[in-house]
Amino acid sequence: MSDTEYLQKAIDLAATKSKNGDRGPFGAIVVMDEKIIAEAWNEVWETKDPTAHAEVMAIRKACRKTGYHELKGATMYASCEPCPMCLGAIYWARIDKVVYAAGRDDAAKSGFDDAIIHEDVCKPDREKRILFHQELVEQGRKVFDDWNKNPDKKMY
């Protein structure tokens, strides 16, 4: 199948799953070796989990299916441009390629506006909308120092 055909499947999934209005209009598919290994949709309302976006849910399913936390060689097809959280998950999963349909401005017009996150994330802590305060730096660093010395650590 082509990128266009896989993307249409993600769009169809978003349309079908959001038809009743009880799910956000987002769908995502993960493809590896020309096979769909996971498909998912927005499940925020039903799970009461703000991280249950279609892309994150697809990554979770794909990783369970592969038995590994990385999806190198995979392509994510998303009905909409991934939000900053989903983008972070895509990077952590090491997905090679993302193909998406609607853009963030399209989502914003429907009330799914993540512009404040895009604007806020690169600001210094003192300028962010959410209060960030750093303390116990040395104690926090010690955990990393100990972890770095651990011969049994598993990198990811």
Helices and strands as residue ranges (DSSP letters): H 3-18, E 27-32, E 35-41, H 44-47, H 54-66, E 75-80, H 84-93, E 97-102, H 104-109, H 115-120, G 125-127, H 137-149
